[in-house]
Amino acid sequence: MGNMSPEHIIGDYTEYVLQHFNSEPRTIYVSKIETPFPAGKLIVSRTDLAGNITHMNQAFIDMSGYSEAELIGQPHAILRHPDMPKAVFKEIWDTASEGNKWHGYVKNLRKDGGFYWVHATVIANIRNGEMMGLSSVRRQASMSKIAESEALYRKMLEQEQS
Ligand SMILES: Cc1cc2nc3c(=O)[nH]c(=O)nc-3n(C[C@H](O)[C@H](O)[C@H](O)COP(=O)(O)O)c2cc1C
């Protein structure tokens, strides 16, 4: 997962450096341009146990702005947006690792610096009692849930950074 490239960014942007759990710090460029969720579609991906992307559908590729080749094998954190608190991702991993389904709201970062909100579920793929990987299916998030999540995540981020 390399740094983002300013030449791929659309519009005005702000630079951030994200510290990742399992990879090098990454320079990202973030605009305020929202891409609406594709009506009637589901955005689907699967990861291995380390959170590296192993499968995805076309809607996932289209919304990320990356090509399939750029996504396969990359940490799912390639879509991490700086407005997302770390605690949300910890809750995703803790819940799914215990065999439970997590659902909640995620703001994702696109290759072009823009963002999109999703209502995501994450669940472990368990075969013969063994965890093989994880899956996520994302639906459109309502405007009210997006507004609620924005306010909550802003508070959580402030706490994490204080
Ligand atoms: C199946 C699955 C799907 C995930 N989808 C996303 C996603 O869409 N966006 C995202 O930022 N993180 C997603 N994550 C969480 C990432 O694995 C990671 O925890 C998060 O991006 C923060 O990574 P970092 O701590 O390495 O920066 C997903 C995890 C799993 C298991």
The ligand as a Tripos MOL2 file, in Angstrom:
@<TRIPOS>MOLECULE
LIG
   31    33     1     0     0
SMALL
NO_CHARGES

@<TRIPOS>ATOM
      1 C1        -14.0360   -7.7150    5.6220 C.3       1 LIG1
      2 C2        -13.4600   -6.3900    6.0390 C.ar      1 LIG1
      3 C3        -13.8020   -5.2350    5.3680 C.ar      1 LIG1
      4 C4        -13.2660   -4.0090    5.7140 C.ar      1 LIG1
      5 N1        -13.6490   -2.9040    5.0220 N.ar      1 LIG1
      6 C5        -13.0660   -1.7170    5.2930 C.ar      1 LIG1
      7 C6        -13.3860   -0.5630    4.5300 C.ar      1 LIG1
      8 O1        -14.2340   -0.5870    3.6260 O.2       1 LIG1
      9 N2        -12.7380    0.5860    4.8250 N.ar      1 LIG1
     10 C7        -11.8160    0.6760    5.8250 C.ar      1 LIG1
     11 O2        -11.2730    1.7540    6.0320 O.2       1 LIG1
     12 N3        -11.5080   -0.4010    6.5810 N.ar      1 LIG1
     13 C8        -12.1200   -1.5800    6.3360 C.ar      1 LIG1
     14 N4        -11.8030   -2.6700    7.0930 N.ar      1 LIG1
     15 C9        -10.9130   -2.4820    8.2620 C.3       1 LIG1
     16 C10        -9.4500   -2.5900    7.8870 C.3       1 LIG1
     17 O3         -9.0730   -3.9520    7.8780 O.3       1 LIG1
     18 C11        -8.5620   -1.8540    8.9070 C.3       1 LIG1
     19 O4         -8.8250   -2.3460   10.2060 O.3       1 LIG1
     20 C12        -8.8020   -0.3300    8.9190 C.3       1 LIG1
     21 O5         -8.8020    0.1930    7.6260 O.3       1 LIG1
     22 C13        -7.7250    0.3950    9.7430 C.3       1 LIG1
     23 O6         -6.4890   -0.1110    9.3550 O.3       1 LIG1
     24 P1         -5.0930    0.3340    9.9930 P.3       1 LIG1
     25 O7         -5.2560    0.2470   11.4700 O.co2     1 LIG1
     26 O8         -4.0870   -0.6340    9.4470 O.co2     1 LIG1
     27 O9         -4.8650    1.7020    9.4990 O.co2     1 LIG1
     28 C14       -12.3440   -3.9200    6.7880 C.ar      1 LIG1
     29 C15       -11.9950   -5.0790    7.4730 C.ar      1 LIG1
     30 C16       -12.5550   -6.2920    7.1260 C.ar      1 LIG1
     31 C17       -12.1720   -7.5190    7.8970 C.3       1 LIG1
@<TRIPOS>BOND
     1     1     2 1
     2     2     3 ar
     3     2    30 ar
     4     3     4 ar
     5     4     5 ar
     6     4    28 ar
     7     5     6 ar
     8     6     7 ar
     9     6    13 1
    10     7     8 2
    11     7     9 ar
    12     9    10 ar
    13    10    11 2
    14    10    12 ar
    15    12    13 ar
    16    13    14 ar
    17    14    15 1
    18    14    28 ar
    19    15    16 1
    20    16    17 1
    21    16    18 1
    22    18    19 1
    23    18    20 1
    24    20    21 1
    25    20    22 1
    26    22    23 1
    27    23    24 1
    28    24    25 2
    29    24    26 1
    30    24    27 1
    31    28    29 ar
    32    29    30 ar
    33    30    31 1
@<TRIPOS>SUBSTRUCTURE
     1 LIG1         1 GROUP 0 **** ****
